[in-house]
């Protein structure tokens, strides 16, 4: 399945630096607003050490990881929802993504101008989210007006859609994201067709800077306020030093680890970000493996055998008969599919089977 994450934020918070670290692609990073006018797109592998292990077991010629597409979207400014700056274009680019990674700056640096005049991560979030909320409110108002004729005719679907719109508008007016409103499955289905920006999953990316005053390291009040916001809104967040990750992007793994040890960094911030996006989207990986290739396939958590098979080909869903399944751990312990079968670890599963993260699967279809 194709997945895209839009990297958004105010100008000069480190979006393009982070994008470079993620994708190893080069996009403009000059220290002024609107330098990234057209979104740059990069395809990023989801880190998973299990792939190499499976490839060794199978003697695979190729290894293909799960992927996520990251889109570097130009900096939002206050008034974007009304077309300020390049607002309309930015909002359209965000609308095309599956998820929003919102970058906020948590470091002080007098050499890097902050568009609002001072570092205030919670204030940044409020500015960006308000623009997205206002854009959604406009979408809902227009849709509600367009439904009036159908409602007068007694159209049940129009009446149901207007009912959820009438619940959403005051929720947005209070400054809440649409995704925080409790909705039934049917209501979510109706809202999905409206393509609201704030119904997407959000992940907040707290960007720090090596050798600078980092709010999280000094128990700064601004950091504590930010943590309270994350807890209150049940928001996911990661801490990344985008500048350091950008410097490390061309080094090999041993050199990266040595550098991080030297500066006391705890693992790869970029890998943590990628995994967090994957988790926030409710996704998992299962594997296929053989001499030709070992591959990770992306599916929603809770997928049945046929639903998971559709990631490979629609025939594996529509003509599904059964699947041969072994867990990653059992395959590693036994050393091969043949040994797993002999030891009773290779199972045959039908259409109702719920695929688990790390399953190694071979599908059978008619």
C-alpha positions in Angstrom: 0.0 0.0 0.0 1.2 3.5 -0.8 1.7 5.7 2.2 2.7 9.4 2.4 3.6 11.6 5.3 3.6 15.4 4.9 6.4 17.2 6.8 4.9 20.5 7.9 5.8 23.4 10.2 6.6 27.1 10.3 9.5 28.4 8.3 13.0 27.8 9.7 12.1 25.0 12.1 14.2 22.3 10.3 11.7 20.7 8.0 14.0 20.5 4.9 17.0 19.5 7.1 14.9 16.6 8.4 13.7 15.7 5.0 17.3 15.5 3.7 18.2 13.3 6.7 15.3 11.0 5.9 15.7 10.7 2.2 19.3 11.6 1.4 17.8 13.9 -1.3 18.9 17.5 -1.6 16.3 20.3 -1.2 16.9 24.0 -0.6 17.5 24.9 3.0 18.3 28.6 2.9 17.5 30.4 6.1 14.4 32.3 4.9 10.7 31.6 4.5 9.3 30.0 1.4 12.6 28.5 0.1 10.8 25.2 -0.4 8.1 26.2 -2.7 7.2 23.0 -4.4 7.0 19.9 -2.3 9.9 17.5 -2.6 9.1 13.8 -2.3 11.4 11.0 -1.0 10.7 7.3 -0.6 12.1 6.0 2.7 12.7 2.4 3.9 11.0 1.4 7.2 13.9 0.1 9.3 13.5 -3.6 10.1 16.5 -5.8 11.1 14.3 -9.0 10.5 14.6 -8.6 6.8 18.4 -9.3 6.7 17.9 -12.3 8.9 15.3 -13.8 6.6 17.3 -13.0 3.5 20.3 -15.0 5.0 18.0 -17.9 5.9 16.6 -18.0 2.3 19.7 -17.0 0.5 17.7 -14.3 -1.2 19.1 -12.4 -4.2 17.2 -9.2 -3.2 15.8 -7.6 0.0 12.9 -5.2 -0.3 11.8 -3.2 2.8 8.4 -1.7 3.5 8.4 2.0 2.4 6.9 5.3 3.4 6.8 8.4 1.2 7.8 11.7 2.8 6.7 15.0 1.3 8.6 18.2 2.3 5.9 20.8 2.3 6.8 24.5 2.3 6.5 26.4 5.6 3.0 27.4 6.7 2.4 30.9 8.0 -0.3 32.5 10.0 -3.2 33.2 7.6 -2.5 30.3 5.3 -6.1 29.1 5.4 -7.1 32.5 4.0 -4.4 32.2 1.3 -1.6 34.1 3.1 1.9 33.3 1.8 1.5 30.2 -0.3 -1.3 29.0 1.9 -3.7 27.5 -0.6 -0.9 25.5 -2.3 0.4 24.3 1.0 -3.0 23.1 2.2 -3.6 21.3 -1.1 -0.3 19.5 -0.7 -1.1 18.5 2.9 -4.5 17.2 1.8 -2.9 14.7 -0.5 -0.9 13.0 2.3 -2.0 10.2 4.6 -0.5 11.7 7.8 1.1 14.9 9.1 4.5 15.0 10.7 4.5 18.5 12.4 8.0 19.8 13.1 8.5 22.2 16.0 11.7 23.8 17.1 12.8 23.2 20.7 16.3 24.9 20.5 17.5 28.4 20.9 19.9 29.7 18.2 20.3 33.5 17.5 21.7 32.8 14.1 18.5 31.1 12.9 15.6 33.5 12.7 12.2 32.3 14.1 9.3 33.6 12.1 7.4 34.6 15.3 10.4 36.3 16.9 11.0 33.7 19.6 11.1 29.9 20.2 7.7 28.8 21.4 6.9 25.2 20.3 3.4 25.1 21.7 2.7 28.5 20.1 3.9 27.1 16.8 1.6 24.1 17.1 -1.3 26.4 17.9 -0.6 28.5 14.8 -0.3 25.6 12.4 -3.3 23.6 13.8 -5.5 26.7 13.8 -4.8 27.1 10.0 -5.7 23.5 9.4 -8.8 23.8 11.6 -10.0 26.9 9.8 -9.5 25.3 6.4 -11.6 22.3 7.6 -14.3 24.5 9.0 -14.6 26.2 5.6 -14.8 22.8 3.9 -17.5 21.7 6.3 -19.5 24.9 5.9 -19.5 24.7 2.1 -20.5 21.0 2.2 -23.3 21.7 4.7 -24.7 24.4 2.3 -24.5 22.1 -0.6 -26.5 19.4 1.2 -29.5 21.7 1.9 -31.4 20.8 -1.3 -31.0 17.0 -0.7 -32.0 17.4 3.0 -35.2 19.2 1.9 -36.0 16.2 -0.3 -35.6 13.9 2.7 -32.4 12.2 1.5 -31.3 10.1 4.5 -27.6 10.0 3.6 -27.5 13.9 3.3 -29.3 14.2 6.6 -26.8 11.9 8.3 -23.9 13.8 6.7 -25.3 17.1 7.9 -25.7 15.7 11.4 -22.0 14.9 11.7 -21.0 18.2 10.1 -23.1 20.0 12.8 -21.2 18.1 15.4 -17.8 18.8 13.9 -18.1 22.5 13.4 -18.5 23.5 17.0 -15.7 21.0 17.9 -13.4 22.8 15.5 -14.5 26.2 16.7 -13.2 25.2 20.1 -9.8 24.7 18.7 -9.9 20.9 18.6 -8.7 18.7 15.7 -11.5 16.7 13.9 -9.7 13.4 14.8 -10.3 14.0 18.5 -14.1 13.9 18.2 -15.7 10.6 19.1 -17.5 9.2 16.1 -19.3 6.0 15.2 -17.9 3.8 12.4 -20.7 5.1 10.1 -19.9 8.7 11.0 -16.2 8.2 10.2 -17.2 6.7 6.9 -19.2 9.8 6.1 -16.4 12.2 7.2 -13.8 10.3 5.2 -15.3 11.5 2.0 -14.8 15.2 3.1 -10.9 14.8 3.1 -10.5 16.9 6.2 -6.9 17.9 7.1 -7.4 17.4 10.8 -8.9 13.9 10.5 -5.4 12.7 9.5 -3.0 11.2 12.1 -0.6 13.7 13.6 2.9 13.1 14.9 4.8 16.0 16.4 8.6 16.1 15.7 10.5 18.0 18.3 13.7 19.3 16.6 16.6 20.0 18.8 20.2 21.1 17.9 23.5 19.8 19.0 25.5 22.3 21.2 22.5 24.7 21.5 20.2 25.5 24.3 17.6 22.6 24.0 14.4 23.1 25.9 14.1 19.4 26.8 17.6 19.3 28.4 17.0 22.3 30.7 13.6 21.5 32.1 12.4 24.7 30.4 8.8 25.8 31.1 8.1 25.8 27.4 9.1 22.1 27.2 6.9 21.2 30.2 4.0 23.0 28.6 4.6 21.1 25.4 4.6 17.8 27.3 1.3 18.7 29.0 -0.2 19.4 25.6 0.9 16.0 24.3 -0.5 14.2 27.3 -3.8 16.1 27.3 -4.4 15.5 23.6 -3.0 11.9 23.6 -0.5 13.0 20.9 2.4 11.1 19.6 5.8 12.8 19.5 9.5 12.1 18.8 12.6 14.1 19.6 15.1 14.4 16.7 18.3 16.4 16.1 17.6 17.0 12.4 20.9 18.7 11.9 23.0 15.9 13.4 20.9 13.3 11.4 21.6 15.2 8.3 25.3 15.2 8.9 25.3 11.5 9.5 23.2 10.5 6.5 26.2 9.6 4.3 28.1 7.7 6.9 28.0 3.9 7.3 26.3 2.3 10.3 29.5 1.9 12.4 30.5 5.5 11.8 27.0 6.7 12.8 27.0 4.7 16.0 30.5 6.0 16.9 29.4 9.6 16.3 26.3 9.1 18.4 28.2 7.6 21.3 30.6 10.5 21.2 27.8 13.0 21.5 25.7 11.0 23.9 22.8 10.6 21.4 20.4 7.8 22.1 20.0 5.8 18.8 18.8 7.2 15.5 16.2 9.9 15.7 15.3 9.4 12.0 14.6 5.6 12.5 12.5 6.5 15.6 10.5 8.9 13.5 9.9 6.4 10.6 8.8 3.7 13.0 6.5 6.2 14.9 4.8 7.1 11.6 4.3 3.5 10.8 2.8 2.8 14.3 0.7 6.0 14.3 -0.9 4.9 11.0 -1.8 1.5 12.6 0.4 -0.5 10.3 2.5 -3.6 10.5 4.7 -5.8 8.3 4.5 -9.4 7.3 7.1 -11.1 5.1 7.5 -13.3 2.1 10.9 -14.9 1.6 12.6 -17.2 -0.9 15.7 -17.4 -3.1 14.6 -14.6 -5.4 13.7 -12.0 -2.7 12.8 -11.3 0.9 10.2 -8.6 1.1 8.3 -6.7 3.8 4.6 -6.0 3.0 2.7 -3.2 4.7 -0.8 -3.9 5.9 -3.2 -2.4 8.6 -3.0 -4.1 12.0 -5.9 -6.6 12.2 -5.9 -7.6 8.5 -7.2 -11.0 7.6 -5.3 -13.4 5.4 -7.1 -12.4 2.2 -6.8 -8.7 3.1 -3.0 -9.0 3.7 -2.6 -11.0 0.5 -4.1 -8.2 -1.5 -1.0 -6.2 -0.8 0.8 -8.6 -3.1 -1.9 -9.1 -5.7 -5.7 -8.9 -5.8 -5.9 -12.6 -6.7 -4.6 -13.4 -3.2 -7.7 -11.7 -1.8 -10.4 -12.7 -4.3 -9.2 -16.2 -5.0 -7.7 -16.9 -1.6 -7.7 -20.6 -0.5 -5.2 -20.8 2.4 -1.9 -19.6 3.6 1.2 -21.3 5.0 2.3 -19.2 8.0 5.3 -19.4 10.4 6.3 -16.7 12.8 9.6 -14.9 12.3 10.9 -16.2 15.6 10.0 -19.8 14.8 11.6 -19.6 11.4 14.8 -18.3 12.9 14.9 -21.0 15.6 14.2 -23.8 13.2 16.5 -22.4 10.5 14.3 -23.1 7.4 10.7 -23.5 6.3 11.3 -27.3 5.8 12.5 -27.6 9.4 9.7 -25.4 10.6 7.2 -27.8 8.9 8.8 -30.9 10.4 8.6 -29.3 13.9 5.0 -28.3 13.5 5.7 -24.6 13.4 4.5 -24.0 9.9 0.7 -23.7 10.0 -2.1 -23.7 7.5 -4.5 -20.7 8.0 -7.8 -20.0 6.4 -9.7 -16.8 5.4 -10.5 -15.8 9.0 -6.9 -15.8 10.2 -5.7 -12.4 11.5 -2.2 -11.8 10.3 0.4 -10.9 13.0 3.4 -8.5 12.7 6.4 -10.6 11.6 4.5 -13.5 10.1 6.3 -15.2 7.2 3.6 -16.1 4.7 3.1 -18.1 1.5 -0.3 -17.6 -0.1 -2.3 -20.2 -2.0 -5.0 -19.1 -4.4 -7.2 -20.8 -7.0 
